[in-house]
Amino acid sequence: MVKNAPCRAIYAAQIRAARGLLNWSKGALAERAGVSKQSVTRIEKGTMDPRLSTMTALN
């Protein structure tokens, strides 16, 4: 198991939940945060460890 997997899964769930509450698509979140839609998708799937700057932009 990857060392950061539990934290990655929690962060991914938080991003999905926030998008759901705001009724935003992945594209809308990406545009507003200034990151790529592909990054949002990878983060939500838990296949990418985002940089601190990406996490800050998404918050």
Sequence and secondary structure as in RCSB ss.txt:
>XXXX:A:sequence
MVKNAPCRAIYAAQIRAARGLLNWSKGALAERAGVSKQSVTRIEKGTMDPRLSTMTALN
>XXXX:A:secstr
  TTHHHHHHHHHHHHHHHHHHT  HHHHHHHHTS HHHHHHHHHT     HHHHHHH 
